[in-house]
Amino acid sequence: MNHRRALRAAVTIAVTGALAAGMTMTLTSTASAGTTLRASAAEKGRYFGAAVATGKLSTSVYATILNREFNSVVAENEMKWDATEPQQGRFSYTGGDRLVSHAQANGMSVRGHALLWHQQQPGWAQGMSGSALRNAAINHVTQVATHFRGKIHSWDVVNEAFADGGSGGRRDSNLQRTGNDWIEAAFRAARAADPGAKLCYNDYNTDGINAKSTGIYNMVRDFKSRGVPIDCVGFQSHLGTSLAGDYQANLQRFADLGVDVQITELDVMTGGNQANIFGAVTRACMNVSRCTGITVWGVRDCDSWRGSDNALLFDCNGNKKAAYTNVLNALNAGPAIPTDPPTDPPTDPPTDPPTTPPPGTGGCSASVSLNSWTGGFVATVKVTAGSAGTNGWNVGVTLASGASVTNTWSATASGSTGTVRFTNVDYNGRLGAGQVTEFGFQGTGSGAGITPTCTAS
Ligand code: XIL
């Protein structure tokens, strides 16, 4: 009894801080507030998603709620390793493809979940180890990301690789035993296969600043400093009856590393605080400009993997719960993502300080940020449109002798040695005056002396 009261008091304190933080926002809520989660999130430049089992799409209550309220979906199980490669080298995309077509027909983006994970591996992979497993895993990443290329907003490239408890280290698994670099190898393979998808690391028990989230934070910081392609971190947020007081601060410290953050599997234990916690999580995301979307892990309470926890936003009859109202209000009250996407913070300066050449006669300018190591480099190139804007652009670089481009994202490369030209892809060629876009490439040899020149069309 005393114990329960103490617990409740602790929960109240934790949630109150977050509630207070959102209070002023509520007052600025406008009359044009959206009336569905998807509309309200979209007004703020974000998505609101749900985990889906495609078998339920034929249930009309389910499909009605999904299509009305959500503009992003993720397969609850159908894009996992056991589902997509049940036998080695034999791929099965039936469920995943069905979800993608449903999303495309209903104006939804798709999160891909998950390329590599220690759970839900097919039996054949569970029994493998060493280089055979490493090769099989990288092949899996390449094949699946290639199949869905261009259709996935964000991929959970690696799921749940860190240990619980105080160590802050990696979890033991067959994948981990192939070598500590398995995660970066997976990210590089995913980037090569689908350069347009945002690549995320996803985990749970990371709902605040703790040993596990700090271990992940250190990995992301290391990846950014070495040019390993990572774009986002997913916070599963399977929550109990309280929310860490530093939930938002934790999201923010990751965002400050120069990655997007996403709430990827939100569900909350039922009880007095459920609605408050759903609201507080939503406000935390809204208050972090690089928090680009929220996904709840299912539609109705009865769809949840958490059984009797009644952990979601709709009851089993499809009625909106109090938690739904809190989430909707928090979306409507929150600030929009700034239209100018935040650039990497000053704590993570590019090796070459970005010069901002005048929007010259070519109508665009380019600057490069280089991460080099012995024998290789990754170049991130920022293209800025001149005063007339661009319909397309082309960036030329001359590589040092012996250097060659091995992989390019968000641009198409002509050639790989000597003078290489990078042309925009279809979604990033058209820029307004002063607008900025980025592409990148990876190379072997030395990246020394790369000076990009930009031509606009
Ligand atoms: C769960 C699904 O919801 C269940 O249907 C399945 O039986 C097990 O996996 N973290 C994750 C998700 O990343 O993939 C898990 O999904 C829930 C925990």
Residues whose N, C-alpha, C, O or C-beta is under 5 A from the ligand:
A	BS01	XIL	E76 W305
